[in-house]
Amino acid sequence: MPSSVFSHQAPGLLLKIKYPKKFDGTALCISTFVPDIVVVIDPFFSTNLRGITHSLLGLVIYTIPLTVILTILFCKYIGPFLAKLAKKDGILTKPMRYFGIDEWDSLKEKEYNRKFYIVASYSALIGGFTHILLDLPAHATIELFFPLILQSPDILLYSIVDFGPINIGGIQIERNLTIYQLIWISETIIFGVISLYLLRYIKNHELISKWYEKIRF
C-alpha cells in the first residue's frame, strides 16, 4: 500500500478540485487513510482487522462512520489548530503555509446539517474505495471480498532482489524486494508528489476561501 499520509490523498484532492460542490474535501482525504488506522491497534487483536478495513464490507461498517466522526473533529478542532500554528513564524511553519495549511481555519465554518452527512458519507465511501484500489497491486494479499482473503497474483510476489534475512538484536529482517513492494514504493513517491502539487495548487488559486464563500461543506 502507498503511504497513508500524502500519497493516498491524491485522488481525493483531484476530485475536490474538479467537483468542489459535489464532495466534502475533508471527508475525501480523511477516508483515504482511515483504513490504515487499524495498524496501530491490530497487534492487540487476534483477528486480522486489516482484512476488514480493506474490504467492501469495511467501507460500509468502518470507513464511512469513522470518517464522518473524524471529519467533524478535524474541521472543528484539528484543522483550525494547525492553521493557527502555521501562521506563526518559524522554520517548520513556513512549509505549512506554502502548502496552504494556514487556511484550514476556514474549515470551522462547515455546517453539520443533513446535507453534510449525506455528502460526507458518499465522499467517505469514494475516498475509501480509492485507498483499496491503490492497495490492490501493492500488497501480498487481496482483502477486497473479506472474509475471503486471496493471494495476489504470482507475478506481484516475484522477487526482484533477495539478499536473504539479516538478524538485528534478535529481530529477523528480510532483505527482499518483490514486484508489489516496488509498486508500493513507486505509488508512494508518485502520488505523494501529486498530493503536494495539488495542495500548492489549492493554495495558489485560493480555492479554500472560494469554496467556503459558495458552499458550506
MIVEXKE-432349 format. One record per atom (N, C-alpha, C): residue number from 0; residue in one letter; atom name; x, y, z. Coordinates in steps of 0.2 Angstrom, whole numbers, always signed. Example, Ala and Ser with C-alpha at 12.3 -4.5 7.8 and 13.67 -1.06 7.14 Angstrom:
! MIVEXKE-432349
SITE,k,r,a,east,north,up
SITE,0,A,N,+66,-28,+39
SITE,0,A,CA,+62,-22,+39
SITE,0,A,C,+66,-16,+39
SITE,1,S,N,+64,-11,+35
SITE,1,S,CA,+68,-5,+36
SITE,1,S,C,+64,+0,+39
END
This chain:
! MIVEXKE-432349
SITE,k,r,a,east,north,up
SITE,0,M,N,+4,-6,+0
SITE,0,M,CA,+0,+0,+0
SITE,0,M,C,+4,+6,+0
SITE,1,P,N,+2,+12,-3
SITE,1,P,CA,+6,+18,-3
SITE,1,P,C,+6,+21,+4
SITE,2,S,N,+10,+26,+5
SITE,2,S,CA,+10,+29,+11
SITE,2,S,C,+3,+32,+13
SITE,3,S,N,+1,+31,+19
SITE,3,S,CA,-6,+33,+21
SITE,3,S,C,-7,+41,+21
SITE,4,V,N,-1,+44,+22
SITE,4,V,CA,-2,+52,+23
SITE,4,V,C,+2,+54,+16
SITE,5,F,N,-2,+59,+13
SITE,5,F,CA,+0,+62,+7
SITE,5,F,C,-1,+58,+0
SITE,6,S,N,+1,+52,+0
SITE,6,S,CA,+1,+48,-6
SITE,6,S,C,-7,+46,-7
SITE,7,H,N,-10,+43,-2
SITE,7,H,CA,-17,+41,-3
SITE,7,H,C,-22,+47,-4
SITE,8,Q,N,-20,+53,-3
SITE,8,Q,CA,-24,+58,-3
SITE,8,Q,C,-25,+61,-10
SITE,9,A,N,-20,+59,-15
SITE,9,A,CA,-20,+62,-22
SITE,9,A,C,-27,+62,-25
SITE,10,P,N,-30,+56,-25
SITE,10,P,CA,-37,+55,-29
SITE,10,P,C,-42,+60,-26
SITE,11,G,N,-42,+60,-19
SITE,11,G,CA,-47,+64,-16
SITE,11,G,C,-46,+71,-17
SITE,12,L,N,-40,+74,-17
SITE,12,L,CA,-39,+81,-19
SITE,12,L,C,-41,+82,-26
SITE,13,L,N,-40,+78,-31
SITE,13,L,CA,-41,+79,-38
SITE,13,L,C,-49,+79,-38
SITE,14,L,N,-53,+75,-35
SITE,14,L,CA,-60,+75,-35
SITE,14,L,C,-63,+82,-32
SITE,15,K,N,-60,+84,-27
SITE,15,K,CA,-62,+90,-24
SITE,15,K,C,-61,+96,-28
SITE,16,I,N,-55,+96,-31
SITE,16,I,CA,-54,+102,-36
SITE,16,I,C,-58,+102,-42
SITE,17,K,N,-59,+96,-45
SITE,17,K,CA,-63,+95,-51
SITE,17,K,C,-71,+96,-49
SITE,18,Y,N,-73,+94,-44
SITE,18,Y,CA,-80,+94,-42
SITE,18,Y,C,-81,+97,-35
SITE,19,P,N,-80,+103,-34
SITE,19,P,CA,-80,+106,-27
SITE,19,P,C,-87,+106,-24
SITE,20,K,N,-92,+106,-28
SITE,20,K,CA,-99,+106,-25
SITE,20,K,C,-102,+100,-23
SITE,21,K,N,-99,+94,-26
SITE,21,K,CA,-101,+88,-26
SITE,21,K,C,-98,+84,-20
SITE,22,F,N,-92,+86,-17
SITE,22,F,CA,-89,+82,-12
SITE,22,F,C,-87,+86,-6
SITE,23,D,N,-86,+83,-1
SITE,23,D,CA,-83,+85,+5
SITE,23,D,C,-76,+84,+5
SITE,24,G,N,-72,+89,+4
SITE,24,G,CA,-65,+88,+3
SITE,24,G,C,-61,+85,+9
SITE,25,T,N,-63,+87,+15
SITE,25,T,CA,-60,+84,+21
SITE,25,T,C,-62,+77,+22
SITE,26,A,N,-68,+75,+21
SITE,26,A,CA,-70,+68,+21
SITE,26,A,C,-67,+64,+16
SITE,27,L,N,-66,+66,+10
SITE,27,L,CA,-62,+63,+5
SITE,27,L,C,-55,+61,+7
SITE,28,C,N,-52,+66,+10
SITE,28,C,CA,-45,+65,+11
SITE,28,C,C,-44,+61,+18
SITE,29,I,N,-48,+62,+23
SITE,29,I,CA,-48,+58,+29
SITE,29,I,C,-49,+50,+27
SITE,30,S,N,-54,+49,+23
SITE,30,S,CA,-56,+42,+22
SITE,30,S,C,-51,+38,+18
SITE,31,T,N,-46,+42,+15
SITE,31,T,CA,-41,+39,+11
SITE,31,T,C,-35,+36,+16
SITE,32,F,N,-35,+38,+22
SITE,32,F,CA,-31,+35,+27
SITE,32,F,C,-34,+31,+32
SITE,33,V,N,-41,+32,+33
SITE,33,V,CA,-44,+28,+38
SITE,33,V,C,-43,+21,+38
SITE,34,P,N,-43,+17,+32
SITE,34,P,CA,-42,+10,+33
SITE,34,P,C,-35,+8,+36
SITE,35,D,N,-30,+12,+36
SITE,35,D,CA,-24,+11,+39
SITE,35,D,C,-23,+12,+46
SITE,36,I,N,-28,+16,+49
SITE,36,I,CA,-28,+17,+56
SITE,36,I,C,-27,+11,+60
SITE,37,V,N,-30,+6,+58
SITE,37,V,CA,-30,-1,+61
SITE,37,V,C,-24,-3,+63
SITE,38,V,N,-18,-1,+59
SITE,38,V,CA,-12,-4,+60
SITE,38,V,C,-9,-2,+67
SITE,39,V,N,-12,+3,+70
SITE,39,V,CA,-10,+5,+77
SITE,39,V,C,-13,+0,+82
SITE,40,I,N,-19,-3,+81
SITE,40,I,CA,-22,-7,+86
SITE,40,I,C,-22,-14,+84
SITE,41,D,N,-20,-16,+78
SITE,41,D,CA,-20,-23,+75
SITE,41,D,C,-16,-27,+79
SITE,42,P,N,-10,-26,+82
SITE,42,P,CA,-6,-30,+86
SITE,42,P,C,-10,-33,+92
SITE,43,F,N,-15,-29,+95
SITE,43,F,CA,-18,-31,+101
SITE,43,F,C,-24,-35,+100
SITE,44,F,N,-25,-37,+93
SITE,44,F,CA,-31,-42,+92
SITE,44,F,C,-29,-48,+88
SITE,45,S,N,-32,-53,+90
SITE,45,S,CA,-30,-60,+87
SITE,45,S,C,-33,-60,+79
SITE,46,T,N,-38,-56,+78
SITE,46,T,CA,-41,-57,+71
SITE,46,T,C,-37,-52,+66
SITE,47,N,N,-38,-53,+60
SITE,47,N,CA,-34,-48,+55
SITE,47,N,C,-39,-42,+54
SITE,48,L,N,-38,-37,+58
SITE,48,L,CA,-43,-31,+57
SITE,48,L,C,-41,-28,+50
SITE,49,R,N,-35,-28,+48
SITE,49,R,CA,-34,-25,+41
SITE,49,R,C,-38,-28,+36
SITE,50,G,N,-39,-35,+36
SITE,50,G,CA,-43,-38,+31
SITE,50,G,C,-50,-35,+31
SITE,51,I,N,-53,-33,+36
SITE,51,I,CA,-60,-30,+36
SITE,51,I,C,-59,-23,+34
SITE,52,T,N,-55,-19,+36
SITE,52,T,CA,-54,-12,+34
SITE,52,T,C,-53,-11,+27
SITE,53,H,N,-50,-16,+24
SITE,53,H,CA,-48,-15,+17
SITE,53,H,C,-52,-19,+12
SITE,54,S,N,-59,-20,+14
SITE,54,S,CA,-64,-24,+10
SITE,54,S,C,-70,-19,+9
SITE,55,L,N,-74,-22,+4
SITE,55,L,CA,-80,-18,+3
SITE,55,L,C,-85,-18,+9
SITE,56,L,N,-85,-23,+13
SITE,56,L,CA,-89,-23,+19
SITE,56,L,C,-86,-18,+24
SITE,57,G,N,-79,-17,+24
SITE,57,G,CA,-77,-12,+29
SITE,57,G,C,-78,-5,+27
SITE,58,L,N,-79,-4,+20
SITE,58,L,CA,-81,+3,+18
SITE,58,L,C,-87,+5,+21
SITE,59,V,N,-92,+1,+22
SITE,59,V,CA,-98,+2,+25
SITE,59,V,C,-98,+3,+32
SITE,60,I,N,-96,-3,+35
SITE,60,I,CA,-96,-3,+43
SITE,60,I,C,-91,+0,+47
SITE,61,Y,N,-85,+2,+43
SITE,61,Y,CA,-80,+5,+47
SITE,61,Y,C,-78,+12,+44
SITE,62,T,N,-76,+12,+37
SITE,62,T,CA,-73,+18,+34
SITE,62,T,C,-78,+24,+35
SITE,63,I,N,-85,+23,+32
SITE,63,I,CA,-89,+28,+32
SITE,63,I,C,-91,+32,+39
SITE,64,P,N,-93,+28,+44
SITE,64,P,CA,-94,+31,+50
SITE,64,P,C,-88,+34,+54
SITE,65,L,N,-83,+31,+54
SITE,65,L,CA,-77,+34,+57
SITE,65,L,C,-74,+40,+53
SITE,66,T,N,-75,+40,+47
SITE,66,T,CA,-73,+46,+43
SITE,66,T,C,-77,+52,+45
SITE,67,V,N,-84,+51,+45
SITE,67,V,CA,-89,+56,+47
SITE,67,V,C,-87,+59,+54
SITE,68,I,N,-86,+55,+58
SITE,68,I,CA,-84,+57,+65
SITE,68,I,C,-77,+61,+65
SITE,69,L,N,-72,+58,+62
SITE,69,L,CA,-66,+62,+61
SITE,69,L,C,-66,+68,+57
SITE,70,T,N,-70,+68,+52
SITE,70,T,CA,-71,+75,+48
SITE,70,T,C,-74,+80,+53
SITE,71,I,N,-79,+79,+57
SITE,71,I,CA,-81,+84,+61
SITE,71,I,C,-76,+86,+66
SITE,72,L,N,-72,+81,+69
SITE,72,L,CA,-67,+83,+74
SITE,72,L,C,-61,+87,+71
SITE,73,F,N,-60,+85,+65
SITE,73,F,CA,-54,+89,+61
SITE,73,F,C,-56,+96,+59
SITE,74,C,N,-62,+97,+57
SITE,74,C,CA,-65,+103,+55
SITE,74,C,C,-66,+108,+61
SITE,75,K,N,-68,+105,+66
SITE,75,K,CA,-69,+109,+72
SITE,75,K,C,-63,+111,+76
SITE,76,Y,N,-58,+106,+77
SITE,76,Y,CA,-53,+107,+81
SITE,76,Y,C,-46,+107,+78
SITE,77,I,N,-45,+101,+74
SITE,77,I,CA,-38,+100,+72
SITE,77,I,C,-36,+105,+66
SITE,78,G,N,-40,+105,+61
SITE,78,G,CA,-39,+110,+56
SITE,78,G,C,-37,+117,+58
SITE,79,P,N,-42,+120,+62
SITE,79,P,CA,-41,+127,+64
SITE,79,P,C,-34,+127,+69
SITE,80,F,N,-33,+122,+73
SITE,80,F,CA,-27,+122,+77
SITE,80,F,C,-21,+122,+73
SITE,81,L,N,-20,+118,+67
SITE,81,L,CA,-15,+118,+63
SITE,81,L,C,-14,+124,+59
SITE,82,A,N,-20,+127,+57
SITE,82,A,CA,-19,+134,+54
SITE,82,A,C,-16,+139,+58
SITE,83,K,N,-18,+139,+65
SITE,83,K,CA,-16,+144,+69
SITE,83,K,C,-8,+143,+70
SITE,84,L,N,-6,+137,+70
SITE,84,L,CA,+1,+135,+71
SITE,84,L,C,+5,+137,+65
SITE,85,A,N,+2,+136,+59
SITE,85,A,CA,+5,+138,+53
SITE,85,A,C,+6,+145,+52
SITE,86,K,N,+2,+149,+55
SITE,86,K,CA,+3,+157,+54
SITE,86,K,C,+8,+160,+59
SITE,87,K,N,+11,+156,+63
SITE,87,K,CA,+17,+158,+67
SITE,87,K,C,+23,+158,+63
SITE,88,D,N,+28,+162,+65
SITE,88,D,CA,+34,+162,+62
SITE,88,D,C,+39,+156,+64
SITE,89,G,N,+42,+153,+60
SITE,89,G,CA,+47,+148,+61
SITE,89,G,C,+49,+144,+55
SITE,90,I,N,+54,+140,+56
SITE,90,I,CA,+56,+136,+50
SITE,90,I,C,+51,+131,+49
SITE,91,L,N,+48,+128,+53
SITE,91,L,CA,+44,+122,+52
SITE,91,L,C,+37,+124,+49
SITE,92,T,N,+35,+131,+51
SITE,92,T,CA,+28,+133,+49
SITE,92,T,C,+29,+136,+42
SITE,93,K,N,+34,+138,+39
SITE,93,K,CA,+35,+140,+33
SITE,93,K,C,+32,+135,+27
SITE,94,P,N,+34,+129,+28
SITE,94,P,CA,+32,+124,+23
SITE,94,P,C,+24,+123,+24
SITE,95,M,N,+22,+124,+30
SITE,95,M,CA,+15,+123,+31
SITE,95,M,C,+11,+128,+28
SITE,96,R,N,+13,+134,+28
SITE,96,R,CA,+10,+140,+24
SITE,96,R,C,+11,+139,+17
SITE,97,Y,N,+16,+136,+15
SITE,97,Y,CA,+17,+135,+7
SITE,97,Y,C,+12,+130,+4
SITE,98,F,N,+10,+125,+8
SITE,98,F,CA,+5,+121,+6
SITE,98,F,C,-2,+122,+8
SITE,99,G,N,-3,+128,+11
SITE,99,G,CA,-10,+131,+12
SITE,99,G,C,-13,+129,+19
SITE,100,I,N,-9,+126,+23
SITE,100,I,CA,-12,+124,+30
SITE,100,I,C,-14,+130,+34
SITE,101,D,N,-11,+136,+33
SITE,101,D,CA,-13,+141,+36
SITE,101,D,C,-20,+144,+35
SITE,102,E,N,-23,+141,+30
SITE,102,E,CA,-30,+142,+28
SITE,102,E,C,-35,+137,+30
SITE,103,W,N,-33,+133,+34
SITE,103,W,CA,-38,+127,+36
SITE,103,W,C,-42,+130,+42
SITE,104,D,N,-41,+136,+44
SITE,104,D,CA,-46,+138,+49
SITE,104,D,C,-53,+140,+46
SITE,105,S,N,-53,+140,+39
SITE,105,S,CA,-60,+140,+36
SITE,105,S,C,-64,+134,+37
SITE,106,L,N,-61,+129,+39
SITE,106,L,CA,-65,+123,+40
SITE,106,L,C,-70,+123,+46
SITE,107,K,N,-69,+128,+50
SITE,107,K,CA,-73,+128,+56
SITE,107,K,C,-80,+131,+54
SITE,108,E,N,-80,+134,+48
SITE,108,E,CA,-86,+137,+45
SITE,108,E,C,-91,+131,+43
SITE,109,K,N,-89,+125,+42
SITE,109,K,CA,-93,+120,+40
SITE,109,K,C,-99,+119,+44
SITE,110,E,N,-105,+118,+41
SITE,110,E,CA,-111,+117,+44
SITE,110,E,C,-113,+110,+44
SITE,111,Y,N,-115,+107,+50
SITE,111,Y,CA,-117,+100,+51
SITE,111,Y,C,-124,+99,+50
SITE,112,N,N,-127,+99,+44
SITE,112,N,CA,-134,+98,+43
SITE,112,N,C,-135,+92,+39
SITE,113,R,N,-141,+91,+37
SITE,113,R,CA,-142,+84,+34
SITE,113,R,C,-138,+83,+27
SITE,114,K,N,-137,+89,+24
SITE,114,K,CA,-133,+89,+18
SITE,114,K,C,-126,+87,+19
SITE,115,F,N,-123,+89,+24
SITE,115,F,CA,-117,+87,+26
SITE,115,F,C,-116,+80,+27
SITE,116,Y,N,-120,+77,+31
SITE,116,Y,CA,-120,+70,+32
SITE,116,Y,C,-120,+65,+26
SITE,117,I,N,-125,+68,+21
SITE,117,I,CA,-125,+64,+15
SITE,117,I,C,-119,+64,+11
SITE,118,V,N,-117,+71,+10
SITE,118,V,CA,-111,+72,+6
SITE,118,V,C,-105,+69,+9
SITE,119,A,N,-104,+70,+15
SITE,119,A,CA,-98,+67,+19
SITE,119,A,C,-98,+59,+18
SITE,120,S,N,-104,+56,+19
SITE,120,S,CA,-104,+49,+19
SITE,120,S,C,-102,+46,+12
SITE,121,Y,N,-105,+49,+6
SITE,121,Y,CA,-103,+46,+0
SITE,121,Y,C,-96,+48,-2
SITE,122,S,N,-94,+54,+1
SITE,122,S,CA,-87,+56,+0
SITE,122,S,C,-82,+51,+3
SITE,123,A,N,-84,+49,+9
SITE,123,A,CA,-80,+44,+13
SITE,123,A,C,-80,+37,+9
SITE,124,L,N,-86,+35,+6
SITE,124,L,CA,-86,+29,+3
SITE,124,L,C,-81,+29,-3
SITE,125,I,N,-81,+34,-7
SITE,125,I,CA,-77,+35,-13
SITE,125,I,C,-70,+36,-11
SITE,126,G,N,-68,+40,-6
SITE,126,G,CA,-61,+40,-4
SITE,126,G,C,-58,+34,-1
SITE,127,G,N,-62,+30,+2
SITE,127,G,CA,-60,+24,+5
SITE,127,G,C,-59,+19,-1
SITE,128,F,N,-63,+19,-6
SITE,128,F,CA,-63,+14,-11
SITE,128,F,C,-56,+16,-15
SITE,129,T,N,-55,+22,-16
SITE,129,T,CA,-48,+24,-20
SITE,129,T,C,-42,+21,-16
SITE,130,H,N,-43,+21,-9
SITE,130,H,CA,-37,+18,-5
SITE,130,H,C,-37,+10,-7
SITE,131,I,N,-42,+7,-7
SITE,131,I,CA,-42,+0,-8
SITE,131,I,C,-39,-1,-15
SITE,132,L,N,-41,+3,-20
SITE,132,L,CA,-39,+2,-27
SITE,132,L,C,-31,+3,-28
SITE,133,L,N,-29,+8,-24
SITE,133,L,CA,-21,+9,-24
SITE,133,L,C,-18,+3,-21
SITE,134,D,N,-21,+0,-16
SITE,134,D,CA,-18,-5,-12
SITE,134,D,C,-17,-12,-16
SITE,135,L,N,-22,-13,-20
SITE,135,L,CA,-23,-19,-23
SITE,135,L,C,-16,-22,-26
SITE,136,P,N,-13,-18,-30
SITE,136,P,CA,-7,-21,-33
SITE,136,P,C,+0,-20,-29
SITE,137,A,N,-1,-17,-23
SITE,137,A,CA,+4,-16,-19
SITE,137,A,C,+5,-19,-12
SITE,138,H,N,+2,-25,-12
SITE,138,H,CA,+1,-29,-6
SITE,138,H,C,+1,-37,-8
SITE,139,A,N,+3,-41,-3
SITE,139,A,CA,+4,-48,-5
SITE,139,A,C,-3,-52,-5
SITE,140,T,N,-8,-49,-2
SITE,140,T,CA,-14,-52,-1
SITE,140,T,C,-20,-47,-4
SITE,141,I,N,-26,-50,-5
SITE,141,I,CA,-31,-46,-8
SITE,141,I,C,-37,-47,-3
SITE,142,E,N,-39,-42,+1
SITE,142,E,CA,-44,-42,+6
SITE,142,E,C,-51,-39,+4
SITE,143,L,N,-51,-38,-3
SITE,143,L,CA,-57,-34,-5
SITE,143,L,C,-64,-38,-4
SITE,144,F,N,-64,-44,-4
SITE,144,F,CA,-70,-48,-3
SITE,144,F,C,-70,-52,+4
SITE,145,F,N,-67,-48,+9
SITE,145,F,CA,-67,-51,+16
SITE,145,F,C,-74,-53,+18
SITE,146,P,N,-74,-59,+21
SITE,146,P,CA,-69,-63,+24
SITE,146,P,C,-65,-68,+20
SITE,147,L,N,-66,-68,+13
SITE,147,L,CA,-62,-71,+9
SITE,147,L,C,-56,-67,+7
SITE,148,I,N,-50,-70,+9
SITE,148,I,CA,-44,-66,+8
SITE,148,I,C,-40,-70,+3
SITE,149,L,N,-38,-67,-3
SITE,149,L,CA,-35,-70,-8
SITE,149,L,C,-27,-68,-9
SITE,150,Q,N,-23,-73,-11
SITE,150,Q,CA,-16,-71,-13
SITE,150,Q,C,-16,-67,-19
SITE,151,S,N,-11,-62,-19
SITE,151,S,CA,-10,-58,-25
SITE,151,S,C,-7,-62,-31
SITE,152,P,N,-8,-61,-37
SITE,152,P,CA,-5,-65,-42
SITE,152,P,C,+2,-66,-42
SITE,153,D,N,+4,-71,-44
SITE,153,D,CA,+11,-74,-43
SITE,153,D,C,+16,-68,-45
SITE,154,I,N,+15,-65,-51
SITE,154,I,CA,+19,-60,-54
SITE,154,I,C,+21,-54,-49
SITE,155,L,N,+16,-53,-45
SITE,155,L,CA,+17,-47,-40
SITE,155,L,C,+21,-50,-34
SITE,156,L,N,+21,-56,-33
SITE,156,L,CA,+25,-59,-27
SITE,156,L,C,+32,-61,-30
SITE,157,Y,N,+34,-60,-36
SITE,157,Y,CA,+40,-62,-39
SITE,157,Y,C,+46,-57,-36
SITE,158,S,N,+51,-60,-34
SITE,158,S,CA,+57,-57,-30
SITE,158,S,C,+62,-54,-35
SITE,159,I,N,+62,-47,-35
SITE,159,I,CA,+67,-44,-40
SITE,159,I,C,+74,-45,-37
SITE,160,V,N,+75,-43,-31
SITE,160,V,CA,+81,-44,-27
SITE,160,V,C,+80,-47,-20
SITE,161,D,N,+84,-52,-19
SITE,161,D,CA,+84,-55,-12
SITE,161,D,C,+91,-57,-10
SITE,162,F,N,+92,-53,-4
SITE,162,F,CA,+99,-53,-1
SITE,162,F,C,+98,-58,+5
SITE,163,G,N,+93,-61,+6
SITE,163,G,CA,+92,-65,+12
SITE,163,G,C,+90,-61,+18
SITE,164,P,N,+89,-65,+24
SITE,164,P,CA,+87,-62,+30
SITE,164,P,C,+93,-59,+34
SITE,165,I,N,+92,-54,+38
SITE,165,I,CA,+98,-52,+42
SITE,165,I,C,+95,-51,+49
SITE,166,N,N,+99,-53,+54
SITE,166,N,CA,+97,-53,+61
SITE,166,N,C,+100,-47,+65
SITE,167,I,N,+95,-43,+68
SITE,167,I,CA,+97,-37,+72
SITE,167,I,C,+94,-37,+78
SITE,168,G,N,+98,-38,+84
SITE,168,G,CA,+95,-39,+90
SITE,168,G,C,+90,-44,+91
SITE,169,G,N,+91,-49,+88
SITE,169,G,CA,+86,-55,+89
SITE,169,G,C,+80,-54,+84
SITE,170,I,N,+80,-49,+80
SITE,170,I,CA,+74,-47,+75
SITE,170,I,C,+77,-49,+68
SITE,171,Q,N,+73,-53,+65
SITE,171,Q,CA,+75,-55,+58
SITE,171,Q,C,+71,-51,+53
SITE,172,I,N,+75,-48,+49
SITE,172,I,CA,+73,-43,+44
SITE,172,I,C,+74,-46,+37
SITE,173,E,N,+69,-47,+33
SITE,173,E,CA,+70,-49,+26
SITE,173,E,C,+72,-44,+21
SITE,174,R,N,+78,-45,+18
SITE,174,R,CA,+80,-40,+13
SITE,174,R,C,+78,-43,+6
SITE,175,N,N,+72,-42,+5
SITE,175,N,CA,+69,-44,-1
SITE,175,N,C,+64,-39,-5
SITE,176,L,N,+66,-38,-11
SITE,176,L,CA,+61,-33,-15
SITE,176,L,C,+57,-37,-20
SITE,177,T,N,+51,-37,-19
SITE,177,T,CA,+46,-40,-24
SITE,177,T,C,+43,-35,-28
SITE,178,I,N,+39,-37,-33
SITE,178,I,CA,+36,-33,-38
SITE,178,I,C,+31,-28,-34
SITE,179,Y,N,+27,-31,-30
SITE,179,Y,CA,+22,-27,-26
SITE,179,Y,C,+25,-22,-22
SITE,180,Q,N,+31,-24,-19
SITE,180,Q,CA,+34,-19,-15
SITE,180,Q,C,+37,-13,-19
SITE,181,L,N,+39,-15,-25
SITE,181,L,CA,+42,-10,-29
SITE,181,L,C,+36,-5,-31
SITE,182,I,N,+30,-8,-33
SITE,182,I,CA,+24,-4,-34
SITE,182,I,C,+22,+0,-28
SITE,183,W,N,+23,-2,-22
SITE,183,W,CA,+22,+2,-16
SITE,183,W,C,+26,+8,-16
SITE,184,I,N,+33,+7,-17
SITE,184,I,CA,+37,+12,-17
SITE,184,I,C,+36,+18,-23
SITE,185,S,N,+34,+15,-29
SITE,185,S,CA,+33,+19,-34
SITE,185,S,C,+26,+23,-33
SITE,186,E,N,+21,+20,-30
SITE,186,E,CA,+15,+24,-29
SITE,186,E,C,+16,+29,-23
SITE,187,T,N,+20,+27,-18
SITE,187,T,CA,+21,+32,-13
SITE,187,T,C,+24,+38,-15
SITE,188,I,N,+29,+37,-20
SITE,188,I,CA,+33,+43,-22
SITE,188,I,C,+29,+47,-27
SITE,189,I,N,+26,+44,-32
SITE,189,I,CA,+22,+47,-37
SITE,189,I,C,+16,+51,-35
SITE,190,F,N,+12,+47,-31
SITE,190,F,CA,+6,+50,-28
SITE,190,F,C,+7,+55,-22
SITE,191,G,N,+13,+54,-19
SITE,191,G,CA,+15,+59,-14
SITE,191,G,C,+16,+66,-17
SITE,192,V,N,+20,+66,-23
SITE,192,V,CA,+22,+72,-26
SITE,192,V,C,+15,+75,-29
SITE,193,I,N,+11,+71,-32
SITE,193,I,CA,+4,+74,-34
SITE,193,I,C,+0,+77,-29
SITE,194,S,N,+0,+74,-23
SITE,194,S,CA,-4,+77,-17
SITE,194,S,C,-1,+84,-15
SITE,195,L,N,+6,+84,-15
SITE,195,L,CA,+9,+90,-13
SITE,195,L,C,+8,+96,-18
SITE,196,Y,N,+8,+94,-25
SITE,196,Y,CA,+7,+98,-30
SITE,196,Y,C,+0,+101,-30
SITE,197,L,N,-5,+97,-28
SITE,197,L,CA,-12,+99,-28
SITE,197,L,C,-13,+103,-22
SITE,198,L,N,-10,+102,-16
SITE,198,L,CA,-11,+106,-11
SITE,198,L,C,-8,+113,-12
SITE,199,R,N,-2,+114,-16
SITE,199,R,CA,+0,+120,-18
SITE,199,R,C,-4,+123,-23
SITE,200,Y,N,-7,+120,-27
SITE,200,Y,CA,-12,+122,-32
SITE,200,Y,C,-18,+125,-29
SITE,201,I,N,-20,+122,-24
SITE,201,I,CA,-26,+125,-20
SITE,201,I,C,-24,+131,-16
SITE,202,K,N,-18,+131,-14
SITE,202,K,CA,-16,+137,-11
SITE,202,K,C,-15,+143,-16
SITE,203,N,N,-12,+142,-21
SITE,203,N,CA,-11,+147,-26
SITE,203,N,C,-17,+150,-29
SITE,204,H,N,-22,+146,-30
SITE,204,H,CA,-28,+148,-33
SITE,204,H,C,-34,+150,-27
SITE,205,E,N,-31,+150,-21
SITE,205,E,CA,-36,+152,-16
SITE,205,E,C,-42,+148,-16
SITE,206,L,N,-42,+142,-17
SITE,206,L,CA,-48,+138,-18
SITE,206,L,C,-52,+137,-11
SITE,207,I,N,-49,+136,-6
SITE,207,I,CA,-52,+135,+0
SITE,207,I,C,-57,+141,+2
SITE,208,S,N,-54,+147,+1
SITE,208,S,CA,-59,+153,+3
SITE,208,S,C,-64,+153,-2
SITE,209,K,N,-63,+152,-8
SITE,209,K,CA,-68,+152,-14
SITE,209,K,C,-74,+146,-12
SITE,210,W,N,-71,+140,-10
SITE,210,W,CA,-76,+135,-9
SITE,210,W,C,-81,+137,-3
SITE,211,Y,N,-78,+140,+2
SITE,211,Y,CA,-82,+142,+8
SITE,211,Y,C,-86,+148,+7
SITE,212,E,N,-85,+152,+2
SITE,212,E,CA,-89,+158,+0
SITE,212,E,C,-95,+155,-3
SITE,213,K,N,-95,+150,-6
SITE,213,K,CA,-100,+147,-11
SITE,213,K,C,-104,+142,-8
SITE,214,I,N,-100,+137,-4
SITE,214,I,CA,-104,+131,-1
SITE,214,I,C,-102,+130,+6
SITE,215,R,N,-105,+126,+10
SITE,215,R,CA,-104,+125,+17
SITE,215,R,C,-103,+118,+18
SITE,216,F,N,-99,+115,+14
SITE,216,F,CA,-96,+108,+16
SITE,216,F,C,-90,+107,+12
END
